[in-house]
Amino acid sequence: MNKQFTASDIVGVNPIVAMPFTQNGEIDECSFIRLLEHLVTSGANGATLFGVASEFPKLDDRERDRMAQLMVSTLAGSPLYRAFSVTDHSTEIAIKRAKRYQVLGADALMLLPPFFLSPSPRAVQEHIFAVLEAVDIPVIVQYAPGETGLSITPEQLAIVAERYPHAVFKIECNPPVEYTREFLRHAPQACVLNGYAGLYMLQILEAGGKGVMPGCSFTEVYVQIYRHWQAGEIQQAWALHQQLLPFIQRWMGHCEYIIQAEKTLLMQRGIIASDYCRRPGWTLDTADRQAITQLLHDFNLV
């Protein structure tokens, strides 16, 4: 029986799980299980499926249901909290999916607010409230204006924190530091995680954040940085993060770019069998592949 997680437990390193495919674009369940088993040994605190890095728009409902069930069963009894992202643009469907994931055994949810056809701020707020009211497990409310085109002020987000103590917040505007400081000024009790590949991981921790939600291909590096921070070894944390920064800065130029780079890293490490991404996607060049080889060497991940 897995423990009941609260919002204050959703901390540390919580990678977004990649979705492995075969070379013909079908889901590779064996690689998916192997990836989850790797994350259990990585030192991560949790794992989240159906984020942008999971290529969620390229999955059908049958595939989502199957992979959610597989993740719950594979991670049963592990110390990781298991979260699923609710990305539906219909409030009614989002509520149904949130409830289904909770019944399935999710420890937490992540919620991407609707943005297709530019709903009004009031409609977005009502959507967020409705999903939060539908479940009692922690819900990570995602703020990603670069990907969604939707802006939410720190004050608006603070209203969510005040009304719903089981809400957690993933801040991935660019840059997110001042936004996070202003948000926490209005909602000092809120739990904030940094997304955006952890580019601002340490600045967010300094501002009062509690963790990071990066990709999953070099989770151990984020774990090392976080553990240095937790141990008060601030210089070591900054040094390691600075070593990582050129790679993630390069790949975060486009979401499809870092998705492909992380898939190729996972394949190079022998964790998944293929680095195929469903199309449309991104094609890596020779310099990209050299950078991947360099990262594996620099962080001893070969």
Buried (B, 14 or more C-beta within 10 A) or exposed (E): EBEEBBBEBBBBBBBBBBBBBBEEEEBBBEBBBBBBBBBBEBBBBBBBBBBBBBBBEBBEEEEBBBBBEBBBEBBEEBEBBBBBBBBBBEBEEBBBBBBBBBEBBBBBBBBBBBBEEEBEEEEBBEBBBBBBEBBEBBBBBBBBBEBBEBEBEBEBBBBBBEEBBBBBBBBBBEEBBEBBBBBBEBBEEBBBBBBBBBBBBBBBBBBBBBBBBBBBBBBBBBBBBBBBBEEEBEEBBBEBBEBBBEBBEBBBEEBBBBBBBBBBBBBBBEBBBBBBBBEEBBEBEEEBEEBBEEBBEEBEBE
